[in-house]
C-alpha cells in the first residue's frame, strides 16, 4: 500500500476548490472519510436503523450487534483490560466533560487542586474550570518551554496533597509536539494522582496502548481518525468508572427506577444515557482498521516522515516565518505546523491559500491561553495525514511564498 492506494479510498480528494485540485491540510480539525467508513454508515442506515439494547426484534438485534462489536474492537485496539472500560460519547469534548463532572462529584472538594498545561485545547481547560467554580477548587497550570515542550521538570513542584487529577494532552493541536505522557503519568502516580490524557491528536499519530501508558482516562474523537462525526471514546480504568456517579440520567443507564430512588446499570451503560448514535459508532471499526494498516506500513510511515521533514525545513529557512513547536528531536513532532508570518495576518493567508485550493486552519485553534503564552493573536496551521502527498507539500510551500509576496 502506498499513498496513491490510500487516496483512491477518499472520494473527496478528487474534487476541486475554485477550479484547482483540492489540497486538504486541515486534518487536525477533522479527517476525511474513506469509502469503507462511508459505506458502513450507509449500510447501517439502510439495514439496521433501530434503537439498540431495548427491543428483541431483528433490526434491533442487528443494530445492537454492530454497536457492541465496535466496543469490542476499540477495547482491543486500545488494549484496554475489559470492554466495560470503553464508554461511547459524541467526541473528545463530551468524554472530558463526563470525567470532569463525574470524577469531580466523587473526588473533588473545596480547596482541592487540578492541574492542566497551558498547551491544552479549550475542551481540556473549560470543563475543569467549571468544576473548580462548582467545587471551589483551584486550577493550576504547567507551563511550556520556549520551544513549546512542557516543563515536565516542574510538574512535581505543582503537585501537592490537594491535587486530585492531572489532565494533559497527548499531542498539542497547535504545536504538534508529542508530550512525554508516560513520564507524566509515572510522576503523577508516584504521588497517587490519576491522569486524564486528551488523545484527540494522539490517537491519530501514535500507537495507543492504555495499559502500557497506565493512564487512568484516555479520550478521543472518531472524526479525527477517519470515522464519522459524533463518534467519541472514553477509556477509563474500571476502578474509577465504578466509583464515579453517572454524568446524565435517562434511559439505559438505570437498573431500577422508583420514585423512592433509582439504582444504576453496570458499566459501561451507567455512562451511556439515552439513545446512542448507533448508526455511526460502528464506523470506528473500518476507520481504526484503516488507520492501523497505515501505522504498521513502513513505506507509508517513511513517506510521512519525508513530508514532515520537507515542510519543517522549508518553513524554518524563510526568516519571515516563525514556526511554533520546535522540539529538540523531530521524532517528537507530528506533521502539523503552526506559524505566523511577519507583517501578514493569518486569516488573510488562509483566504488566499483557499483560493489556491488549499484548505488550512487559521485563528486561535481553540487554544487561547496558549496563544497568549506565545504572544500572538492567532496562527496559520497546516496538518497532514496518510493521504497527503509530497507534491501537495511542495505546492503548499510555493503557494505560501506567493501569498506572502501578495500580502507584503
BELCORJO-V133211 format. One record per residue. N is the residue number from 1. RES is the residue in three letters. SS is DSSP state (H for helix, E for strand, L for the rest). PHI is phi in degrees with one decimal (none if undefined). D_CENTER is the distance of its C-alpha to the mean C-alpha in whole Angstrom. Layout:
n:res:ss:phi:d_center
N:RES:SS:PHI:D_CENTER
N:RES:SS:PHI:D_CENTER
This chain:
n:res:ss:phi:d_center
1:UNK:L:none:26
2:UNK:L:-124.0:25
3:UNK:H:-63.3:23
4:UNK:H:-69.0:26
5:UNK:H:-62.2:25
6:UNK:H:-69.7:22
7:UNK:H:-61.9:22
8:UNK:L:-68.6:25
9:UNK:L:-84.8:23
10:UNK:L:-117.4:21
11:UNK:H:-55.9:24
12:UNK:H:-64.7:22
13:UNK:H:-70.5:22
14:UNK:H:-89.7:26
15:UNK:L:-87.6:26
16:UNK:E:-122.8:28
17:UNK:E:-123.0:27
18:UNK:L:54.7:30
19:UNK:L:81.2:32
20:UNK:E:-116.2:30
21:UNK:E:-55.5:28
22:UNK:L:-66.4:24
23:UNK:E:-116.3:22
24:UNK:E:-94.0:18
25:UNK:L:-125.4:16
26:UNK:E:-117.7:14
27:UNK:L:-69.0:11
28:UNK:L:-68.3:8
29:UNK:L:-81.4:9
30:UNK:L:-161.5:9
31:UNK:L:-90.2:11
32:UNK:L:-76.3:15
33:UNK:L:-110.6:16
34:UNK:L:-79.4:19
35:UNK:H:-53.4:22
36:UNK:H:-58.5:21
37:UNK:H:-73.1:18
38:UNK:H:-59.2:21
39:UNK:H:-69.1:24
40:UNK:H:-67.6:22
41:UNK:H:-63.5:21
42:UNK:H:-65.7:25
43:UNK:H:-61.7:26
44:UNK:H:-65.4:25
45:UNK:H:-64.7:26
46:UNK:H:-83.1:29
47:UNK:H:-120.3:30
48:UNK:L:-143.1:28
49:UNK:L:-90.3:28
50:UNK:L:-152.0:29
51:UNK:L:-67.3:28
52:UNK:L:-87.7:26
53:UNK:L:71.9:28
54:UNK:L:-95.2:31
55:UNK:L:-93.6:34
56:UNK:L:-110.2:36
57:UNK:L:-81.5:36
58:UNK:H:-57.4:35
59:UNK:H:-64.0:32
60:UNK:H:-63.5:31
61:UNK:H:-62.7:31
62:UNK:H:-62.8:29
63:UNK:H:-64.5:26
64:UNK:H:-64.8:26
65:UNK:H:-60.4:26
66:UNK:H:-64.1:23
67:UNK:H:-64.2:21
68:UNK:H:-74.3:22
69:UNK:H:-64.8:22
70:UNK:H:-64.1:18
71:UNK:H:-63.4:18
72:UNK:H:-62.1:20
73:UNK:H:-67.2:18
74:UNK:H:-64.2:15
75:UNK:H:-56.5:17
76:UNK:H:-69.4:19
77:UNK:H:-62.0:16
78:UNK:H:-87.0:14
79:UNK:L:58.1:18
80:UNK:L:-71.8:18
81:UNK:L:-72.2:21
82:UNK:L:-153.8:22
83:UNK:H:-68.7:21
84:UNK:H:-66.9:21
85:UNK:H:-87.5:18
86:UNK:E:-106.5:16
87:UNK:E:-110.5:15
88:UNK:E:-90.9:14
89:UNK:E:-134.6:13
90:UNK:L:-88.2:12
91:UNK:L:161.3:8
92:UNK:H:-57.6:6
93:UNK:H:-58.7:9
94:UNK:H:-64.3:12
95:UNK:H:-64.2:11
96:UNK:H:-69.1:11
97:UNK:H:-61.3:14
98:UNK:H:-58.7:15
99:UNK:H:-67.3:15
100:UNK:H:-58.1:17
101:UNK:H:-75.6:19
102:UNK:H:-72.1:21
103:UNK:H:-63.2:20
104:UNK:H:-62.6:22
105:UNK:H:-62.7:25
106:UNK:H:-84.9:26
107:UNK:H:-128.6:25
108:UNK:L:-111.0:25
109:UNK:L:-132.5:29
110:UNK:L:-59.0:30
111:UNK:L:86.7:30
112:UNK:L:-74.6:27
113:UNK:E:-130.3:24
114:UNK:E:-128.9:21
115:UNK:E:-115.9:19
116:UNK:E:-128.0:16
117:UNK:E:-104.9:16
118:UNK:L:-78.3:17
119:UNK:L:-98.9:14
120:UNK:L:-82.8:11
121:UNK:L:-66.9:10
122:UNK:H:-53.5:12
123:UNK:H:-67.0:10
124:UNK:H:-110.7:11
125:UNK:L:-123.5:14
126:UNK:H:-60.7:16
127:UNK:H:-59.2:16
128:UNK:H:-74.7:17
129:UNK:H:-62.5:20
130:UNK:H:-61.8:21
131:UNK:H:-62.6:21
132:UNK:H:-63.4:23
133:UNK:H:-64.9:25
134:UNK:H:-69.2:26
135:UNK:H:-104.3:27
136:UNK:L:59.2:29
137:UNK:L:-98.8:26
138:UNK:E:-124.3:25
139:UNK:E:-100.5:22
140:UNK:E:-112.6:22
141:UNK:E:-124.6:20
142:UNK:E:-86.5:20
143:UNK:L:-83.6:21
144:UNK:E:-111.7:20
145:UNK:L:-78.5:23
146:UNK:L:-65.4:24
147:UNK:L:-85.9:22
148:UNK:L:101.7:19
149:UNK:L:-73.6:18
150:UNK:E:-66.5:18
151:UNK:L:-84.2:22
152:UNK:H:-60.4:21
153:UNK:H:-62.9:25
154:UNK:H:-97.4:25
155:UNK:H:-62.9:23
156:UNK:H:-62.6:26
157:UNK:H:-69.4:28
158:UNK:H:-77.7:25
159:UNK:L:-72.9:25
160:UNK:L:-133.8:28
161:UNK:L:-67.1:30
162:UNK:L:-93.9:28
163:UNK:E:-71.7:25
164:UNK:E:-102.9:23
165:UNK:E:-161.7:19
166:UNK:E:-115.8:17
167:UNK:E:-119.0:13
168:UNK:E:-138.6:12
169:UNK:E:-82.9:9
170:UNK:L:-68.2:9
171:UNK:E:-138.1:8
172:UNK:L:-66.3:9
173:UNK:L:-76.8:8
174:UNK:L:-108.4:12
175:UNK:L:-88.9:14
176:UNK:L:68.2:12
177:UNK:E:-96.0:13
178:UNK:E:-80.9:13
179:UNK:L:-78.2:14
180:UNK:L:-77.1:16
181:UNK:H:-64.7:14
182:UNK:H:-66.0:17
183:UNK:H:-67.2:20
184:UNK:H:-61.8:18
185:UNK:H:-63.1:18
186:UNK:H:-60.8:22
187:UNK:H:-61.4:23
188:UNK:H:-64.8:22
189:UNK:H:-67.1:23
190:UNK:H:-62.2:26
191:UNK:L:-105.4:27
192:UNK:L:72.6:26
193:UNK:L:-107.6:23
194:UNK:E:-74.3:20
195:UNK:E:-132.1:16
196:UNK:E:-101.6:13
197:UNK:E:-109.7:10
198:UNK:E:-80.0:6
199:UNK:L:-102.1:5
200:UNK:L:-55.6:1
201:UNK:L:-95.7:4
202:UNK:H:-62.2:6
203:UNK:H:-64.5:7
204:UNK:H:-82.7:8
205:UNK:H:-119.6:10
206:UNK:L:-154.5:12
207:UNK:L:-77.7:14
208:UNK:L:-104.6:12
209:UNK:L:-121.3:15
210:UNK:H:-67.2:15
211:UNK:H:-73.3:19
212:UNK:H:-67.8:19
213:UNK:H:-63.4:17
214:UNK:L:66.3:18
215:UNK:L:-69.4:15
216:UNK:L:-88.7:16
217:UNK:E:-141.1:13
218:UNK:E:-140.7:10
219:UNK:E:-121.1:7
220:UNK:E:-154.5:5
221:UNK:E:-110.5:5
222:UNK:H:-71.3:8
223:UNK:H:-69.7:9
224:UNK:H:-88.7:7
225:UNK:H:-129.5:8
226:UNK:L:80.8:12
227:UNK:L:-88.4:12
228:UNK:L:-71.3:14
229:UNK:L:-68.9:12
230:UNK:L:79.7:13
231:UNK:L:-114.2:11
232:UNK:E:-134.8:9
233:UNK:E:-130.1:10
234:UNK:E:-120.2:11
235:UNK:E:-91.0:13
236:UNK:E:-143.6:16
237:UNK:L:-59.2:19
238:UNK:H:-57.8:22
239:UNK:H:-63.2:24
240:UNK:H:-78.2:22
241:UNK:H:-60.4:21
242:UNK:H:-64.9:25
243:UNK:H:-85.0:25
244:UNK:L:-93.1:23
245:UNK:L:-74.2:25
246:UNK:L:-59.6:23
247:UNK:L:-84.4:21
248:UNK:L:-133.6:23
249:UNK:L:-107.2:26
250:UNK:L:157.7:27
251:UNK:L:-68.6:28
252:UNK:L:78.0:27
253:UNK:L:-91.3:26
254:UNK:E:-111.8:29
255:UNK:E:-103.8:32
256:UNK:E:-139.0:35
257:UNK:E:-126.3:36
258:UNK:E:-135.0:39
259:UNK:L:-65.8:40
260:UNK:L:-80.9:41
261:UNK:E:155.7:37
262:UNK:E:-125.7:34
263:UNK:E:-111.6:33
264:UNK:E:-106.1:29
265:UNK:L:-69.0:28
266:UNK:L:-69.8:27
267:UNK:L:-64.1:23
268:UNK:L:-89.6:21
269:UNK:H:-58.1:23
270:UNK:H:-55.6:23
271:UNK:H:-109.3:20
272:UNK:L:-123.7:20
273:UNK:L:-72.2:23
274:UNK:L:79.7:24
275:UNK:L:-73.9:24
276:UNK:L:-80.9:20
277:UNK:L:-80.9:19
278:UNK:L:-73.1:21
279:UNK:L:-83.6:21
280:UNK:L:-119.3:17
281:UNK:L:-53.6:16
282:UNK:L:-64.2:18
283:UNK:H:-69.0:17
284:UNK:H:-60.4:14
285:UNK:H:-67.5:17
286:UNK:H:-65.4:18
287:UNK:H:-65.4:14
288:UNK:H:-69.9:14
289:UNK:H:-64.3:17
290:UNK:H:-60.5:17
291:UNK:H:-63.4:14
292:UNK:H:-62.1:16
293:UNK:H:-60.3:19
294:UNK:H:-71.7:18
295:UNK:H:-61.6:17
296:UNK:L:-100.8:20
297:UNK:L:-104.3:22
298:UNK:H:-63.9:24
299:UNK:H:-62.9:25
300:UNK:H:-66.6:21
301:UNK:H:-61.6:20
302:UNK:H:-64.0:23
303:UNK:H:-63.9:23
304:UNK:H:-63.1:19
305:UNK:H:-62.1:21
306:UNK:H:-62.8:24
307:UNK:H:-62.4:22
308:UNK:H:-57.7:20
309:UNK:H:-67.0:23
310:UNK:H:-63.0:25
311:UNK:H:-65.9:23
312:UNK:H:-57.8:22
313:UNK:H:-65.2:26
314:UNK:H:-68.5:27
315:UNK:H:-69.1:25
316:UNK:H:-71.4:27
317:UNK:H:-77.4:30
318:UNK:L:-95.4:30
319:UNK:L:-70.1:32
320:UNK:L:-77.4:31
321:UNK:E:-103.8:27
322:UNK:E:-109.4:25
323:UNK:E:-95.9:22
324:UNK:E:-102.7:20
325:UNK:L:97.3:18
326:UNK:L:-126.9:21
327:UNK:L:-66.6:20
328:UNK:L:-60.8:24
329:UNK:L:-114.6:23
330:UNK:H:-67.0:21
331:UNK:H:-64.7:19
332:UNK:H:-94.8:17
333:UNK:E:-129.5:16
334:UNK:L:-87.1:13
335:UNK:L:-75.9:15
336:UNK:E:-133.3:14
337:UNK:E:-135.4:16
338:UNK:E:-115.5:17
339:UNK:E:-152.7:21
340:UNK:E:-121.3:24
341:UNK:E:-124.3:27
342:UNK:L:-56.6:30
343:UNK:L:77.7:32
344:UNK:E:-127.6:29
345:UNK:L:-80.3:27
346:UNK:H:-61.2:24
347:UNK:H:-71.8:24
348:UNK:H:-61.6:27
349:UNK:H:-61.2:26
350:UNK:H:-62.9:23
351:UNK:H:-66.8:26
352:UNK:H:-69.1:28
353:UNK:H:-61.8:25
354:UNK:H:-60.2:25
355:UNK:H:-66.2:28
356:UNK:L:-89.7:28
357:UNK:L:92.9:26
358:UNK:E:-106.1:23
359:UNK:E:-91.0:19
360:UNK:L:-128.6:18
361:UNK:E:-125.6:16
362:UNK:E:-128.5:18
363:UNK:E:118.3:18
364:UNK:L:-90.4:17
365:UNK:L:53.5:13
366:UNK:L:54.0:13
367:UNK:L:-147.2:14
368:UNK:H:-60.4:17
369:UNK:H:-60.6:18
370:UNK:H:-68.2:17
371:UNK:H:-61.0:19
372:UNK:H:-60.9:22
373:UNK:H:-64.6:22
374:UNK:H:-81.8:22
375:UNK:L:77.4:25
376:UNK:L:-130.8:23
377:UNK:L:-93.7:23
378:UNK:L:176.5:20
379:UNK:E:-139.3:19
380:UNK:E:-103.1:19
381:UNK:E:-124.7:16
382:UNK:E:-122.6:16
383:UNK:E:-137.9:13
384:UNK:L:-106.6:15
385:UNK:L:-143.2:14
386:UNK:L:-56.6:16
387:UNK:L:-88.2:19
388:UNK:L:-81.7:19
389:UNK:L:-112.9:23
390:UNK:H:-64.4:25
391:UNK:H:-62.9:27
392:UNK:H:-66.3:24
393:UNK:H:-63.7:23
394:UNK:H:-65.4:27
395:UNK:H:-64.1:27
396:UNK:H:-58.2:25
397:UNK:H:-61.9:26
398:UNK:H:-63.6:30
399:UNK:H:-69.6:29
400:UNK:H:-61.3:27
401:UNK:H:-61.2:30
402:UNK:H:-63.0:32
403:UNK:H:-64.7:30
404:UNK:H:-62.6:31
405:UNK:H:-63.9:35
406:UNK:H:-66.1:35
407:UNK:H:-96.0:33
408:UNK:L:-83.7:35
